[in-house]
């Protein structure tokens, strides 16, 4: 059951990532960007002009190799604007659609929606209707030609400058992806920007000043990186779901067998008895006693044997000979092994009881007097 769920989650992950990557091929860039496929982008204008000539995106003034140029967002500084005017005077045709541009005539009114127009501008004779979106009416003063609406106000104005001309449009909406194929908007773009088959068109996109952008740090992350992060996030969710819950009834796991200390001691004793090695059994008992009593006696584990014997004789009722037999003397038979075990048990009991009756006035770490009776 768990494997089926994991395979299903993996399949869903593949489908979601595939759909995301397919959608990522669409470049949702900023408005009026020549690469953007969004409704407010200008990718459609670039592809339309590519059918009749070649389009080059520039962030500076076009050269003499370009016959026409289009500006949807005017971010030129004074020097660049002066260079652009010189390019127009040398015979270039410039289409400007930014209402805030100084290259555009003054705005005298608002015009929106689709309207019928009449054009007397060269190349725009076939334009009869325009979908302006939120457009503007322009000042006709100084215009050498215009496309006028029903009220006679020009929505497209032409100004002659030297050997070239500037064609002003009261807003970029007719050239965006959403409206380029509406009414005669595409005819307007081709009529102004394609002077002859194979003409080179410059799409001017000047770089904004440092700090003048509107995109956040998240907007600067590329689409492939976002796709990779989305894939990792989905994969992490699948793994977390898989590991967080075990489906099905609980499975009993084998528990460790706990052996009581008394049973362990008895078992070790029986094994040592079977081996007929009393010296080994005595060594085990002495080592265990040394580990358990080193703290109460105040001795390190590696204390000399003579010091251990003297300390036991001082703290317990055992005499030095008994303390020596309990801790040092060799063991060669069962009787001696029993004596060692008895003496060690006696030492353990007396030291433990002496520790519980520690004198509160004694220094830290010292064991109080066991008050053993005087030897006769």
N, C-alpha and C positions, 0 to 999 in steps of 0.2 A: 504493500500500500504506500509506504514511504517513497519507494522508488518511482512509482507512478506519479505521485505528486511532484517529485523532483523533476522528472522528465517533462511533466506538464508545465511547471514553472520555467524550465529552461526553454521550452518551445515558445511560451509567451514572451520571454525575454528577447529571443531572436526576432520575433515578429515586431515587438515594440522598437527594438534598435533599428531594424530594417526600415520601418516606417519613419523613424526619426531621421535616419540618414537620407532617405528619399526626400523628406521635406527640407533637409538641410541644404540640398542642392539649390533650393531657391534662396537667393541672396536677399534677405530682408534688411537692406541697408537704410541709411538715413534718407529723408525726402530729397528728391531732385538729384539723387546720386546716379551717375550713368551706369552703375553696375547693379542697382537695386531693382528687384522684381516686384516690390510692393506697389500698392496702388498709387502712392505718391512718388515713386521712383521714376527714372528716365531711361531704363534699359530698353523699352520699346522704341524710343526715339533713336537711340544708337543703332539698333538692328534695322529700323526703317531706312535710315540714311546709308547704312552699309549695303543695302540692295542697289543703290544708285551710284555709289561712290565708295569712299573710304573715310572712316571717322578716326580721329586721333584725340585722345583726352589729354589736355594740357593744363598746367597750373600757372602758365605764364602767357605773355603776349604771343599770338601766332606769328609765323614767319611768312615770307612771300610765297612759299609753296602752298599755302592754304588760301583758297579763294573766298571761302565763307567761314563764319564762326558763329556759335550760339552761346549765350550767357543766360543761365537760369537763376543763378545766384551771384550777385555782384559783390565780391569781397576784395576788389582791387584797391590798392593804395593809390596815392596821387601819381607817383611815377609810373606805375603800371597802367593807370587810366590814360595818362598822357601818351604812353607808348601804343595803347590800343587805338587812340584817336589817330595817331600817325599811320598806323596800319590801315585804318579805314580810308584816310586821305590818299593813301597809295593805291586805292582801288579795291579794297576788301568790302565785303558785305557782312554786316554784323546784325544778328537777331538778338535783341535784349528783351527779357521777360520778367525782370525784377522791378517791382514798383518803387523800390527804394533807391534804385540806381540813379546816379546823376546823368547817365547817358540817356535816360528816358525823359520824354516831355512831362510837364506837370500834370498830375491827376486832377480832373475836374468833376468826377462823379463815379458812382458805383454802377456796374452792370453785371448781372448774374444770369445763369441759365443758358439756354440755347436761343440764339437770335438770328434773324435774317440780316445779312450784310451786303453791302455793295462796295466792290474794291476797284480802285483805279491804280493799284500798285503793279509794277511790272512783275510778271510771274504769278500774280494772284488773281488773274481775271476769272479763273474758274471757281473761286471761293464764293459760295452763296450763303452758307450757314456755318456758324461757329458755336461750339459748346464752350463757353467761357468759364464755367464754374463760378468762382467769385472773382470777377474781373473788374476792370476799371475803364472809364472813359478818359481819353487823353486830350490835352490842349492842342487844338489844330494849328496854333500859331507857329509858323516856320516849317510846317509840314509840306513836303513836295508831293505827297500822295497819301491816301488813307483808305481804310475799310470802315465804313460808317454803318451804324445801326439804324433802326427805324426812326429814331429821334434825330438823326443827323450827326450825332456825336461820334467821333472816331474811336474805335476800339483797337485798331492797328494804325500806326502812323509811321510814315517814311520821312526821313530827313537826309538830304544830300550833304555830304561832307567831303570836299575835295573831289577826287575821282571815285569815291566809294559812297556807301550809304549805310545808314543805321535804321533798321526796321524795329519799331518798338511795339511790344504787345503788353497790354495792361494786366499781366499776371501770368505765371507759369502753368496754371492748371490745364490749358488746352494741350500742352506738350507732355503731360504725365501719362503713365501707363493706363490709368483709369479712363482718361478722356481722349487719348490720341486717336482712337478709332471711331470717335463720335463725330457726327456732322462732317464738316470739311476740314477738321483740324490737321489730319495727315497731309492734305493737299496744301495747306498753309505752310507746314514745315518743309515739305519737299520743294515747293515753289520758291521759297526764300533761300534755302540752304544748298540746293542742288542746281548750280548754274549750268552745268553740262554733265553728260554721262562720265562717270569716273572721277568727278571732282573730289578734291580733298577737303574735308570739313573738320574744323577744330571745335571740339567740345571743351569750352573753357570752364575749369573748375579750380579757381584760385584757392590756395591753402589759407585757412583762417589764421589769424594772429594767435600767438601762444596764449593759452588760457581762455580763448574765446569759444572753444568748442562746447557742445552741449552733451556729448557722450560721457557716460560714467565708465568706471574701471571695468564693470561687468560687460558693457557694450564693446570694449576693446578685445575681449576674449574671442578668439576665432571659433568658427562653427565646428571644425574637427575636434578642437579641445572640448567644446561643450558636448559633442557626441560621445567622446571617450569618457568624460565624467558621468554622463547619463548611463552609459553601459556599466561602468564600475558601480554606480549607485544601485542599479537594478540587480546586478550580480550579488552585491553585498546583502540586499534585502532577501534574495532567494536563499543564500547561505544562512542568514540569521533566522529565517523562518524554518528552514530545515533543521537547524540545530537547537532551536529554542523549545520545540515541543516534540515529544515522542508519541506518535499515534499508536493506538492499540492498547491492550491491557498491560498493566505493569508486569515486568519480568523480574522474578526473584533472583537476586545475585547471591552467590555463595559467600557466607560470612566467615571471617577468620575464627579459628577454633581457639578459645581462651583456655589456657591451662593454669590452674591454681598453683600458687607457689609451693604449697605443701606437696601437691601431687608431683610437681617438677622435681622437688628435692628428693622425694621418695623414689622417683624413677631414676634419677642420677645415682642415688645410693645403690639401687638394685643393679644397675649397669656396672658400677665400680665393684660391687661384691662379686658379680659374675666373673669379672676380669681377674680377680685375685691379686689386686695391686693395692694394698693398704697405703703404701707411701703416696700413691697418686691421689687417693681419696683424702688423705690428710692434707696434701698440698692444696686441694680444692677448698676444703673447709677453712684452712688458715688464710688463704687468699681472700675468700669471701668475708671472713671476720675482720681482716685488716682493712678492707674497703669500707665495711659498715661502721667500724669503731675508730677510724682515724680521725674523724671530725670530733666526736665526744672526747677523745683522748688528747686532742690538740696536736696531733703528730701528722707530718706529711706521709704520703704513701711510700716514699722511698727512704723513710727513716731507718737508721741502723738497727739491726736486730737487738743489740744489747740495750739500746735506748727504749725499744718497745718492751723488752722484758722488765727493765727497771720501772717504767711507767705503770705497767700492769700491776707489779708488786706493790707500788705505792698507792694506787687508786683502788685496789680490791683487797679481798681477804686472802688472796693467794700469796704464798711465799715465793721467793725467787726461783726455787727449784720447780715448783708447779708451773709458774709462768713460763719457764724455759721449756718444760715438757710440752706445754700447750702450743708453743710457737716455734721452737727450734729443733728439739731433739728428733732424731730419725725414728721412723715407724716401720717395724718389720713384721708385725702380726696384727690380728684382729683385736686382741686385747688392748694393745697400745693405741690402735685407732679409736676404740671406744673411749679410752681415757682422754685422748685428745678432743674428741667431740664433746665429752662431758665437761672438760675444763673450759673449752671455748664457750659452751652454753652458759656456764657459770660466770665467766668474764662478761659476756654480753648482758646477762641479767643485771649484774652489779653495776656495770658502767651505765646502763640505761636508767636504772633506778636512781643512781647518783646524779645523772643529768637532770632528772625531773625534780630533784630536791636542790637545785642550784641555789647558792646563797645570793640573794638580791644585792648585797653590798659588795660582791666580788667584782673584779674588773671584767670588762667585756672580753669574751672569748675564753675565759677561764672556767674550768669545771670545779664545782664546789667539792668540799671534802665529803667523802662517802661515809665518814664516821664509822670506819670499820673498827671492830673491837680489837683491843690489844691482843697480840699473840702471847700465849703463855710462855 
